[in-house]
Amino acid sequence: MVSFILRVIFVKGNVKQNFPILSVLTDDSSSMTRMEDETENIGILSTDQGLEPFKDHFKYRMKRYVDQKLLLEKHEGGLEEFAKGYLEFGFNREDGGIVYREWAPAAKEAQLIGDFNGWDGSNHKMERNEFGVWSISIPDSGGKPAIPHGSRVKFRFKHDGVFIDRIPAWIKYATVDSSRFGAPYDGVYWDPPPSERYEFKYPRPPKPKAPRIYEAHVGMSSSEPRVNSYREFADDVLPRIRANNYNTVQLMAVMEHSYYASFGYHVTNFFAASSRSGTPEDLKYLIDKAHSLGLRVLVDIVHSHASNNVTDGLNGFDVGQSSQESYFHTGDRGYHKLWDSRLFNYANWEVLRFLLSNLRWWIEEFKFDGFRFDGVTSMLYHHHGINMSFTGNYNEYFSEATDVDAVVYLMLANCLVHNIFPDATVIAEDVSGMPGLGSPVSMGGIGFDYRLAMAIPDRWIDYLKNKKDEEWSMKEISQSLTNRRYTEKCISYAESHDQAIVGDKTIAFLLMDQEMYTGMSSLTDASPTIERGITLHKMIHFITMALGGEGYLNFMGNEFGHPEWIDFPREGNEWSYEKCRRQWNLVDADHLRYKFMNAFDRAMNELDDKFPFLASTKQIVSSTNEEDKVIVFERGDLVFVFNFHPENTYEGYKVGCDLPGKYRVALDSDAWGFGGDGRVGHNIDHFTSPEGIPGVAETNFNNRPNSFRVLSPPRTSVVYYRVEESQEGHNNSEPVNVQGKLAADVPAELESPESSATLAADDVDDVTARKIEDQKQNRIVGGESNV
């Protein structure tokens, strides 16, 4: 038996248990055997032999992970039981009263104070066990809880002879007096009576084959310059998301944060839903409404750091004690100098309990369907990615710079989430590209389902800011979009909230800038800047979705080219909400061109519903022609043709494909309904021709055994699908139109209206109407050249 350091903790009631601070070996032979099997069989090494030199690193961190799980099984009843800390700590109903427990080993005395006792804790002193956990039991009075629901509470403790008031670490709701400028938050006892408690009515939607994620911020989702509510978002914004055929909503800024302009990333209260937008019951209403619409909901989880706030944040429990008695590391290791925030000690038993329980809390209490882990790069490395330029050299990922404590925590977190909810979706925000991040824990990976493809938006921003259109490299674009690890899935995006914040510009604003204020009316002809901007906006987002990953993400408003930037109220803008909102009126106005970008976004998502290409492992780029400025690729059984040339139209352009047969247009960015010129005929049959010797790739056309010819106008993206003979004459062989419904041969604008979003002929402007009439007179535009 190996010796180890022991520590004792307080568990429910008066039970005391010993457990080791660090992961160690045990003398249980079956556990030893199981541990040895898991640490020796590192499956990730077989998928990437380049990782073989780092086998010892993988074995070490796998051993740490297995050891920690064994300890949890021995001393806490297992990982899942350990993650029920919210049933022990904080406020809970037990035996006809309220029991409050708080881990604060540095405190010398402690009291519970609040509205219920006039903020005088002399009659509500707490008892400390020898392991740093303070507790108090307050019996009901007259059949009612001694602490009324919705009343304010705080934890008061003495350190160095001085009493300090703090918000309980496990508080489930926190509010601030909005009438007082800069007022600190107060903890609120939240235990609504049954009549006020929200009861979920709808089941979770099934896990989609590929997530199409709408990243949203509830507070800034109103068209008015104010903070929006959970219920308003549920009733007004969720239907928009569903109408655009997204299947997942990712909510930012849900965890309570006292500084609004932090975008929710400086969390002060980890178990509390942000009170700016309503109560916990209101948030439950939002999630239930999303589920009723078939939308899954992910929450931004911030376990990479915590707010530096002392009076209303977790940092207030740090009064200079050792790291083993604090949530955070001491000294420089416990402080992020760029974010001005505190860094967790992931080797601490109580920190593990706190963070793992936090994950379970959001899943079980609020029915979230998964997480997007923020700041994972900062967690993975001791240098936190600061001043690091990752080149892909494996030595950058597996060295003394790796924070194994954090890696083990993330492995435990992913194991927990998938154990309690197997259909959860868990995404990592990591810019480093660490190998194994998206591999299963059982193979030696960290266990995330997806990684955000963060290099892609950087590429687009670089091109839009620094390169002329004729300088765009098709090979470089293709490589940027396909540069991801085999078997590790990515969520692609052209832009997220990061590109929209003040000091930067969205893709639409980079493309069209000031002309967005004057040139977006479709009552007049588009200027060259607006025409270029709308066409490239559609192409950039679409090729990112189609080629960049196994899932797709869009930030709220970018689907229709929301102008300007996001600027939260702050002293520098005189606390204005003017640019901290979404101008839905722009996309709703039928005479403005924003509707075209929105319609194309809807159709992109509908295309994946109809032909599930995002989930397909078949992804073949057959041509990146620098002279023509054309990229041709296959995803699933669809053929994508992107012509980035600013001027050239290619008639009878030859494109390679896998399967022989007849192809038709599935989606066309140049369609009238998307603000295009309608140059590509949708009712043309494209028949393939065999290329070269069957089975001999080098004799084929662009290494494809078949080909067909198309019309490819400048700055357009057109998708072709193969028509199965059995599908002839059926709707499921028709292209996607502006509404995301099935298109007939008539222009999309002439379809019968089925919703408020439909562009009926009576509603379009005169210019568009004239174009529709022209197309009716000459139904097949450029059709002959396509045959």
C-alpha positions in Angstrom: 0.0 0.0 0.0 1.3 3.4 -1.0 1.3 6.1 1.7 -0.4 9.4 1.0 -1.4 12.7 2.6 -4.8 12.5 4.3 -7.4 15.2 4.8 -10.9 15.0 6.4 -14.0 16.6 5.0 -17.5 17.2 6.2 -20.2 15.2 4.5 -24.0 15.1 5.1 -24.9 15.0 8.8 -22.0 14.4 11.1 -20.2 11.9 9.0 -16.5 12.4 8.5 -14.4 10.8 5.8 -10.7 10.7 5.0 -9.5 11.1 1.5 -6.2 11.9 -0.1 -5.6 15.3 -1.5 -3.7 14.0 -4.5 -4.4 11.1 -6.8 -2.6 8.0 -5.5 -2.5 4.2 -6.0 -4.6 2.0 -3.8 -4.2 -1.5 -2.6 -7.4 -2.8 -4.2 -6.2 -5.4 -6.8 -9.3 -5.1 -9.0 -9.0 -1.3 -9.1 -5.3 -1.6 -9.8 -5.9 -3.9 -12.7 -8.6 -1.7 -14.2 -6.4 1.4 -13.8 -3.4 -0.4 -15.5 -5.6 -1.4 -18.4 -6.9 2.2 -18.9 -3.5 3.8 -18.6 -1.7 1.3 -20.8 -4.2 1.3 -23.7 -4.0 4.9 -25.1 -6.2 4.5 -28.2 -5.4 8.0 -29.5 -1.9 6.9 -30.3 -3.2 4.5 -32.9 -5.0 7.3 -34.8 -2.0 9.5 -34.8 1.4 7.9 -34.7 3.0 11.3 -34.4 1.9 11.3 -30.8 3.9 8.1 -29.9 6.9 10.1 -28.6 4.5 11.6 -26.0 3.1 8.3 -24.8 4.5 8.8 -21.3 2.6 12.1 -21.1 -0.6 10.5 -22.0 -0.1 7.6 -19.6 0.7 10.0 -16.8 -2.4 12.2 -17.3 -4.5 9.1 -17.8 -3.2 7.6 -14.6 -4.0 10.9 -12.8 -7.5 10.8 -14.2 -8.1 7.1 -13.2 -6.7 7.6 -9.8 -9.0 10.6 -9.2 -12.0 8.6 -10.2 -11.0 5.7 -7.9 -10.7 8.1 -5.0 -14.2 9.5 -5.8 -15.6 6.1 -5.9 -14.0 5.2 -2.6 -14.8 8.3 -0.6 -17.8 10.0 -2.3 -19.7 7.2 -3.9 -18.5 7.9 -7.4 -18.1 10.8 -9.8 -21.9 11.3 -10.3 -22.6 11.4 -6.6 -19.7 13.8 -6.0 -21.2 16.2 -8.5 -24.3 16.6 -6.3 -22.6 19.1 -4.1 -25.5 21.6 -4.5 -27.6 19.2 -2.4 -25.2 19.6 0.5 -23.7 23.0 0.2 -25.4 26.3 0.1 -29.1 26.4 1.2 -31.1 23.3 1.3 -34.3 22.1 2.9 -33.6 19.3 5.4 -35.8 17.9 8.3 -38.3 20.7 8.6 -35.9 23.6 8.3 -33.2 25.2 6.2 -29.6 24.0 6.4 -26.8 26.2 5.1 -23.2 25.0 4.6 -20.2 26.9 3.4 -16.6 25.8 2.8 -14.5 28.6 4.3 -11.5 27.1 6.1 -9.8 30.5 6.5 -12.7 31.9 8.6 -12.4 32.1 12.4 -16.0 32.8 13.1 -19.1 32.8 10.8 -22.7 34.0 10.8 -25.6 33.9 8.5 -27.1 37.3 8.0 -29.9 38.7 5.8 -33.3 40.4 5.7 -34.7 37.6 7.8 -32.7 38.6 10.9 -32.3 42.3 10.2 -28.7 41.7 9.1 -27.7 40.8 12.6 -26.1 37.5 12.8 -25.6 37.3 16.6 -28.4 34.8 16.9 -27.4 32.9 13.8 -23.8 31.9 14.4 -22.5 29.0 12.4 -20.5 26.0 13.6 -17.2 25.0 12.1 -16.1 21.4 11.9 -12.4 20.7 12.0 -12.3 20.5 8.2 -13.3 24.1 7.3 -17.0 23.6 6.6 -19.4 26.0 8.4 -23.0 25.1 8.9 -26.2 26.2 10.5 -29.7 24.6 10.7 -32.6 27.0 11.0 -36.0 25.3 11.9 -39.2 26.5 10.3 -41.3 28.9 12.3 -45.1 28.5 12.4 -44.9 26.0 9.5 -43.1 28.5 7.3 -39.4 28.7 6.4 -37.5 31.0 8.7 -35.9 32.6 5.6 -38.6 33.8 3.2 -38.3 33.0 -0.4 -36.7 35.9 -2.3 -35.1 37.6 0.7 -31.5 38.7 0.7 -28.8 36.7 2.5 -25.0 36.9 3.0 -22.3 34.9 4.7 -20.4 36.9 7.3 -17.1 35.6 8.6 -14.2 36.9 10.7 -10.7 36.9 9.5 -7.8 38.7 11.3 -10.3 40.1 13.8 -12.5 41.7 11.1 -16.0 40.6 10.0 -16.4 40.3 6.2 -19.7 39.9 4.3 -19.8 37.7 1.2 -22.4 36.3 -1.1 -22.7 32.5 -0.4 -20.6 30.6 -2.9 -23.4 28.2 -3.9 -26.1 30.9 -4.1 -28.8 30.2 -6.6 -29.8 33.8 -7.3 -28.2 37.2 -6.8 -29.6 40.7 -7.4 -28.5 44.2 -7.2 -30.2 47.5 -6.2 -30.4 49.1 -9.6 -31.2 52.5 -8.0 -27.7 52.6 -6.5 -24.8 53.2 -8.9 -22.1 50.6 -8.5 -24.0 48.8 -5.7 -22.7 45.3 -4.9 -24.9 42.3 -5.5 -26.8 40.5 -2.7 -27.4 36.8 -2.5 -31.1 35.8 -2.6 -32.6 32.8 -1.0 -34.4 31.1 -3.8 -37.0 28.4 -3.0 -40.3 29.4 -4.7 -43.5 27.7 -3.5 -45.0 25.1 -5.9 -47.4 27.7 -7.4 -44.5 29.9 -8.5 -42.1 27.1 -9.5 -41.8 26.5 -13.2 -42.5 23.0 -14.3 -41.0 21.8 -17.5 -43.6 20.6 -20.1 -41.6 19.5 -23.1 -39.0 16.8 -23.5 -35.5 17.6 -24.7 -35.3 17.4 -28.5 -33.2 14.5 -29.9 -29.5 15.2 -30.5 -29.0 16.3 -34.1 -26.6 14.6 -36.5 -24.8 18.0 -36.7 -25.4 21.1 -34.6 -26.3 24.3 -36.4 -25.8 26.7 -33.5 -27.3 30.2 -33.0 -25.1 32.0 -30.5 -27.2 34.5 -28.6 -27.0 37.0 -25.8 -30.4 37.4 -24.1 -29.6 40.8 -22.6 -28.8 42.5 -25.9 -31.4 40.7 -28.0 -34.0 43.5 -27.8 -34.5 45.9 -30.6 -34.8 48.6 -27.9 -31.8 50.1 -26.1 -32.3 48.1 -22.9 -31.6 44.7 -21.3 -34.0 42.1 -22.7 -35.7 39.5 -20.5 -35.6 35.7 -20.7 -39.3 35.6 -21.5 -39.1 38.2 -24.2 -36.3 36.3 -25.8 -38.3 33.1 -25.6 -41.4 34.6 -27.2 -39.8 37.0 -29.7 -36.3 35.7 -30.7 -36.6 31.9 -30.4 -39.2 31.8 -33.2 -36.8 33.7 -35.5 -34.1 31.2 -34.7 -36.4 28.3 -35.5 -37.6 29.9 -38.7 -34.0 30.1 -39.9 -33.6 26.3 -39.4 -31.1 26.3 -36.6 -31.3 23.3 -34.3 -29.3 24.6 -31.3 -29.2 27.8 -29.3 -26.0 28.7 -27.4 -26.7 31.2 -24.7 -24.0 33.6 -23.5 -23.9 35.4 -20.2 -26.3 33.1 -18.3 -24.0 32.7 -15.2 -24.3 35.7 -12.9 -21.7 38.4 -13.6 -21.8 41.8 -11.9 -20.0 43.6 -14.8 -22.4 43.6 -17.8 -19.7 44.6 -20.3 -17.7 41.4 -19.6 -20.1 39.6 -22.0 -20.7 37.2 -19.1 -17.2 36.0 -18.9 -16.3 37.4 -15.5 -18.6 35.2 -13.5 -19.3 36.2 -9.9 -22.0 33.6 -8.9 -21.6 30.2 -10.6 -24.9 28.7 -9.6 -27.0 31.8 -10.3 -28.8 32.7 -13.5 -28.2 36.3 -14.4 -30.9 38.4 -12.7 -30.6 41.2 -15.3 -32.9 39.2 -17.5 -35.3 37.7 -14.9 -35.5 34.9 -12.4 -34.4 31.3 -12.6 -38.0 30.3 -13.3 -38.0 32.7 -16.3 -34.8 31.1 -17.6 -36.5 27.7 -17.3 -39.5 29.0 -19.3 -37.0 30.1 -22.1 -35.4 26.6 -22.2 -38.7 24.8 -22.2 -40.0 27.1 -25.0 -36.9 26.3 -27.0 -37.4 22.6 -26.5 -41.0 23.0 -27.7 -39.7 24.4 -30.9 -37.3 21.5 -31.4 -34.3 23.7 -30.4 -31.6 22.3 -28.0 -29.9 24.8 -25.7 -26.3 25.0 -24.7 -24.9 27.4 -22.1 -21.6 29.1 -22.1 -19.8 27.7 -19.1 -16.9 29.6 -17.6 -14.7 27.4 -15.5 -11.4 28.8 -16.9 -11.4 31.7 -14.4 -13.5 33.8 -12.1 -14.2 37.5 -11.6 -11.7 39.4 -9.5 -14.6 41.0 -7.6 -14.3 40.6 -3.8 -17.6 41.9 -2.5 -19.9 39.9 -4.7 -17.7 37.2 -6.2 -16.1 33.9 -5.3 -12.8 35.8 -5.0 -14.2 37.2 -1.8 -13.5 33.9 0.0 -9.8 34.3 -0.7 -8.3 36.2 2.2 -4.7 35.2 1.7 -4.9 31.5 2.8 -3.0 28.7 1.3 -4.1 27.3 -2.1 -5.4 24.1 -0.5 -7.8 26.2 1.6 -8.9 28.4 -1.3 -10.7 28.0 -4.6 -7.7 29.6 -6.4 -4.0 29.3 -6.7 -1.9 31.7 -4.8 0.5 34.2 -6.3 1.0 34.7 -10.0 -0.4 31.2 -10.8 -3.7 32.3 -9.4 -4.1 35.5 -11.4 -4.7 36.0 -15.2 -2.9 39.2 -16.0 -4.7 39.9 -19.3 -8.2 39.1 -18.0 -7.7 40.6 -14.5 -9.3 37.5 -13.0 -8.6 34.6 -10.6 -7.5 31.1 -11.7 -8.8 27.9 -10.1 -6.8 25.3 -8.3 -8.1 22.2 -10.2 -6.1 19.9 -7.9 -8.2 20.9 -4.9 -10.9 18.5 -3.8 -13.4 21.2 -3.0 -12.8 23.0 -6.2 -13.5 19.8 -8.1 -16.7 19.4 -6.1 -17.7 23.0 -6.8 -17.1 22.9 -10.6 -18.3 19.4 -11.3 -21.5 20.1 -9.3 -21.9 23.3 -11.3 -22.1 21.3 -14.5 -24.7 18.9 -13.1 -26.7 21.8 -11.7 -27.2 23.5 -15.1 -28.1 20.2 -16.8 -30.5 18.9 -14.2 -32.1 22.0 -12.7 -32.4 24.0 -16.0 -32.4 21.1 -18.6 -29.6 22.6 -20.6 -28.5 20.2 -23.4 -24.8 20.8 -23.1 -22.0 23.4 -22.8 -19.6 25.5 -24.6 -16.5 25.7 -22.4 -15.0 29.1 -22.5 -11.3 29.8 -22.3 -10.1 26.2 -22.6 -6.7 27.3 -24.0 -6.0 29.2 -20.8 -6.8 26.1 -18.8 -4.6 23.7 -20.8 -1.3 25.6 -20.3 0.5 27.2 -17.4 1.2 30.1 -19.8 -2.5 30.4 -20.6 -1.7 30.9 -24.3 -0.4 34.4 -23.5 2.1 35.6 -26.1 2.0 32.1 -27.7 1.8 31.4 -31.4 0.9 27.8 -31.8 2.6 26.3 -34.8 1.3 22.7 -34.6 4.6 21.4 -33.2 3.5 18.6 -30.8 6.1 19.7 -28.2 4.0 22.8 -27.7 1.2 20.7 -26.4 2.8 18.1 -24.3 5.5 19.5 -22.0 6.0 21.1 -18.6 3.8 23.9 -20.0 0.8 21.6 -19.9 -1.4 22.1 -16.8 -2.2 18.4 -16.1 -4.5 19.4 -13.2 -6.7 21.3 -15.6 -6.6 18.5 -18.2 -7.7 16.0 -15.6 -10.5 18.2 -14.5 -11.7 18.6 -18.1 -11.6 14.8 -18.5 -13.7 14.3 -15.4 -16.1 17.0 -16.5 -16.7 15.4 -19.9 -17.0 12.0 -18.4 -19.6 13.4 -15.9 -21.6 15.2 -18.4 -21.9 12.3 -20.8 -22.6 9.9 -18.0 -25.6 11.8 -16.6 -26.8 13.0 -20.1 -25.4 10.8 -22.9 -26.9 13.0 -25.6 -25.2 16.2 -24.3 -23.2 18.3 -26.7 -19.9 19.7 -25.2 -17.8 22.2 -27.2 -14.3 23.5 -26.4 -13.2 27.0 -27.2 -9.5 26.3 -27.8 -7.3 28.3 -30.1 -4.2 26.1 -29.7 -5.5 23.0 -31.5 -4.3 20.5 -28.8 -4.4 17.0 -30.2 -6.9 14.8 -28.4 -9.0 17.6 -27.2 -12.0 16.2 -29.2 -11.1 12.5 -28.6 -13.0 10.3 -26.1 -11.6 10.1 -22.6 -11.5 6.3 -23.0 -8.9 6.7 -25.8 -6.8 9.1 -23.8 -8.4 12.2 -25.1 -10.0 15.1 -23.1 -13.5 14.1 -24.2 -15.1 17.1 -25.9 -17.5 16.5 -28.7 -16.4 19.5 -30.8 -13.8 22.1 -30.9 -14.4 25.6 -32.2 -12.5 26.2 -35.4 -11.1 29.5 -34.3 -8.6 30.0 -37.0 -11.3 30.3 -39.7 -12.6 33.8 -38.7 -9.1 35.0 -38.4 -8.5 34.0 -42.0 -11.5 35.8 -43.3 -10.7 39.0 -41.3 -7.2 38.9 -42.7 -8.5 38.6 -46.2 -11.1 41.4 -45.9 -8.7 43.8 -44.2 -5.5 43.1 -46.1 -6.1 41.6 -49.5 -7.7 42.7 -52.7 -10.2 40.3 -54.2 -7.9 39.2 -56.9 -5.3 38.3 -54.3 -7.5 35.8 -52.5 -5.9 32.3 -52.7 -8.3 29.5 -53.3 -5.8 27.0 -52.0 -5.3 29.0 -48.8 -9.0 29.3 -48.2 -9.5 25.6 -48.8 -6.6 24.7 -46.5 -7.8 27.0 -43.7 -11.3 25.4 -43.8 -10.1 21.8 -44.0 -7.2 22.0 -41.6 -8.6 20.0 -38.7 -7.6 16.7 -37.0 -8.9 13.4 -38.3 -11.7 12.0 -36.1 -11.9 15.2 -34.0 -15.0 17.3 -34.9 -15.1 21.0 -35.2 -17.7 23.7 -35.2 -17.0 26.2 -38.0 -17.9 29.8 -38.0 -17.1 32.8 -40.1 -17.7 35.2 -37.2 -18.9 35.0 -33.6 -19.5 37.6 -30.9 -15.7 38.1 -30.8 -15.7 39.8 -34.2 -18.7 42.0 -33.4 -17.4 43.7 -30.2 -16.4 47.4 -30.2 -13.0 48.0 -31.8 -13.7 45.4 -34.5 -16.1 45.0 -37.3 -18.5 42.3 -38.5 -18.0 40.8 -41.9 -20.9 42.8 -43.3 -19.5 46.0 -41.9 -16.0 45.2 -43.2 -17.5 44.6 -46.7 -19.9 47.5 -46.9 -19.0 49.9 -44.1 -20.6 53.3 -44.2 -22.7 52.4 -47.3 -24.8 50.2 -45.1 -26.4 53.4 -43.7 -27.5 54.6 -47.2 -27.3 51.8 -49.7 -29.4 48.9 -48.4 -32.7 50.0 -49.9 -33.8 47.6 -52.7 -35.9 50.4 -54.1 -32.8 51.5 -56.0 -30.1 49.6 -57.8 -27.3 48.4 -55.5 -23.9 50.2 -55.6 -20.9 48.1 -56.5 -19.9 48.1 -52.8 -23.3 46.8 -51.6 -23.5 44.2 -54.4 -20.0 42.9 -53.7 -20.8 43.0 -49.9 -24.0 41.0 -50.1 -22.6 38.4 -52.5 -19.4 37.8 -50.5 -21.3 37.8 -47.2 -23.3 34.9 -48.5 -20.3 33.1 -50.0 -18.1 33.5 -47.0 -20.6 32.1 -44.5 -21.7 29.3 -46.8 -18.3 27.9 -47.7 -17.4 28.2 -44.0 -20.4 26.1 -43.1 -20.0 23.6 -46.0 -16.3 23.0 -45.7 -15.1 24.1 -42.3 -16.4 21.5 -39.9 -18.9 19.1 -38.6 -21.2 21.7 -37.2 -21.8 25.4 -37.8 -22.2 28.5 -35.6 -23.6 32.0 -36.2 -23.8 34.9 -33.8 -27.1 36.7 -33.3 -27.8 39.2 -36.1 -24.9 38.2 -38.3 -27.2 36.0 -40.4 -28.7 39.1 -41.9 -25.5 41.3 -41.9 -26.2 43.3 -38.8 -24.3 46.6 -39.1 -22.0 48.3 -36.7 -20.4 46.7 -33.6 -21.5 45.7 -30.1 -20.7 48.2 -27.3 -22.0 47.5 -23.9 -22.9 50.4 -21.6 -19.8 51.8 -20.0 -18.3 55.0 -18.9 -16.6 55.6 -22.3 -20.0 55.7 -24.0 -21.9 57.4 -21.2 -23.5 54.1 -20.3 -25.5 53.9 -23.5 -27.4 50.8 -24.7 -27.7 52.2 -28.2 -25.2 49.7 -29.7 -26.0 46.9 -27.2 -29.1 45.6 -29.0 -30.2 43.9 -32.2 -32.0 45.9 -34.9 -34.5 43.3 -36.0 -36.4 46.0 -37.8 -33.7 46.0 -40.5 -34.4 42.4 -41.5 -38.1 42.8 -41.1 -38.3 45.7 -43.5 -39.2 44.3 -46.9 -37.6 47.2 -48.8 -34.2 46.6 -47.3 -31.6 44.2 -48.6 -30.9 42.6 -45.2 -33.8 40.2 -45.9 -31.7 38.6 -48.7 -28.8 37.6 -46.5 -31.3 36.3 -43.9 -33.1 34.3 -46.5 -29.9 32.7 -47.7 -28.9 31.9 -44.2 -32.2 30.1 -43.7 -31.7 28.2 -47.0 -28.2 27.1 -46.0 -29.5 25.5 -42.9 -32.4 24.0 -44.8 -30.0 22.5 -47.2 -28.3 20.6 -44.4 -31.7 19.4 -43.2 -32.6 18.1 -46.7 -29.1 16.7 -47.6 -27.3 16.2 -44.3 -23.8 17.2 -45.5 -22.4 18.5 -42.2 -22.6 15.0 -40.6 -21.0 13.4 -43.7 -17.4 12.2 -43.5 -17.2 12.4 -47.3 -15.4 15.7 -48.0 -13.3 16.0 -51.1 -11.9 19.2 -52.6 -11.3 18.4 -56.2 -10.3 21.9 -57.5 -8.8 25.1 -56.1 -8.2 27.0 -59.3 -6.2 30.1 -58.6 -6.6 31.6 -62.1 -10.4 31.0 -62.3 -10.8 31.8 -58.6 -13.0 28.7 -58.3 -13.3 26.1 -55.5 -15.1 22.8 -56.3 -15.7 20.2 -53.6 -18.0 17.4 -52.6 -19.6 17.1 -49.1 -21.7 14.0 -48.8 -23.2 13.5 -52.3 -23.6 17.3 -53.0 -21.3 19.1 -55.3 -20.4 22.7 -54.4 -19.1 25.3 -56.9 -17.8 28.6 -55.5 -16.7 31.2 -58.0 -14.9 34.0 -56.1 -13.9 35.8 -59.3 -15.2 39.4 -59.2 -15.9 39.5 -63.0 -15.6 36.2 -64.9 -18.6 34.1 -65.8 -17.7 30.6 -66.9 -20.1 28.9 -69.3 -19.9 25.1 -69.5 -17.5 25.0 -66.6 -16.4 21.4 -66.0 -16.6 20.1 -62.4 -15.7 16.7 -61.2 -17.9 14.4 -59.1 -18.0 10.9 -57.7 -21.3 9.4 -58.7 -22.6 9.3 -62.3 -26.1 10.4 -63.2 -28.2 13.5 -63.4 -27.6 16.6 -61.3 -29.7 19.6 -60.6 -29.4 22.8 -58.5 -30.0 22.4 -54.8 -29.1 25.9 -53.7 -28.1 29.0 -55.7 -26.8 32.1 -54.0 -27.6 34.1 -57.2 -31.3 33.4 -57.0 -33.6 36.3 -57.0 -34.9 35.6 -53.5 -31.4 36.0 -52.2 -30.8 39.3 -53.9 -29.0 37.8 -56.8 -29.4 38.2 -60.6 -31.0 34.8 -61.3 -28.5 33.8 -63.9 -28.4 30.0 -63.1 -31.3 27.9 -64.4 -32.8 25.7 -61.7 -34.7 23.3 -64.0 -31.7 22.2 -66.0 -30.6 18.6 -66.0 -26.8 18.2 -65.9 -25.7 14.8 -67.1 -22.3 13.4 -66.1 -19.7 12.0 -68.4 -17.2 9.3 -67.3 -13.6 10.5 -66.9 -10.5 8.3 -67.6 -10.0 4.7 -66.7 -12.4 3.5 -63.9 -10.4 3.0 -60.7 -7.3 4.9 -61.9 -7.6 8.3 -60.2 -4.7 9.9 -62.1 -6.6 9.4 -65.4 -9.7 11.1 -64.0 -10.7 14.7 -64.1 -9.3 16.4 -61.0 -9.1 12.8 -59.5 -12.9 12.4 -59.9 -14.3 9.6 -62.0 -17.2 11.7 -63.5 -17.9 15.2 -64.5 -20.6 17.6 -65.6 -20.7 21.1 -66.9 -22.3 24.2 -65.3 -22.8 27.9 -65.6 -20.8 29.7 -62.9 -21.4 33.5 -62.7 -18.9 35.7 -60.7 -19.2 35.7 -56.9 -21.7 32.9 -56.7 -22.0 29.6 -54.9 -24.2 26.9 -56.4 -24.8 23.5 -55.0 -25.8 20.5 -57.1 -27.5 17.3 -56.0 -27.8 14.0 -57.8 -31.3 13.0 -58.8 -32.2 9.5 -58.0 -34.4 7.9 -60.6 -36.9 6.9 -58.0 -37.2 10.6 -56.9 -38.3 11.8 -60.4 -41.4 14.0 -60.0 -41.2 14.0 -56.2 -40.7 17.1 -54.0 -37.7 15.7 -52.3 -35.7 16.1 -55.5 -36.4 19.8 -55.7 -34.0 22.6 -54.7 -34.2 24.7 -51.6 -35.8 28.2 -52.0 -35.7 31.4 -50.1 -38.2 30.3 -47.5 -36.3 27.0 -46.9 -39.3 25.2 -48.4 -39.2 23.3 -51.7 -38.9 25.5 -54.8 -40.8 24.9 -58.0 -39.6 26.2 -61.4 -41.0 29.7 -60.8 -38.9 32.3 -58.9 -39.1 32.0 -55.2 -40.8 35.3 -54.8 -43.8 34.0 -56.7 -44.4 31.2 -54.2 -47.6 31.3 -52.2 -46.9 32.9 -48.8 -46.8 30.5 -45.9 -45.5 32.7 -43.2 -44.7 36.3 -42.4 -41.2 35.8 -43.7 -42.5 34.8 -47.2 -41.5 37.3 -50.0 -44.7 37.4 -52.0 -44.9 39.2 -55.4 -47.1 41.9 -54.0 -44.6 42.8 -51.3 -41.4 43.1 -53.3 -40.1 46.4 -54.5 -40.4 47.7 -58.0 -36.9 46.8 -59.0 -37.2 43.2 -57.9 -40.7 42.9 -59.5 -39.2 44.0 -62.8 -36.5 41.4 -62.5 -39.1 38.7 -61.7 -41.1 39.7 -64.8 -37.9 39.5 -66.9 -37.3 36.0 -65.6 -40.8 34.9 -66.3 -40.3 36.0 -70.0 -37.0 34.2 -70.2 -37.3 31.3 -67.7 -34.0 29.6 -68.4 -31.2 32.0 -67.9 -28.0 30.7 -69.4 -29.6 27.3 -69.6 -28.2 26.2 -72.9 -24.6 26.6 -71.8 -25.3 24.4 -68.8 -26.3 21.3 -70.8 
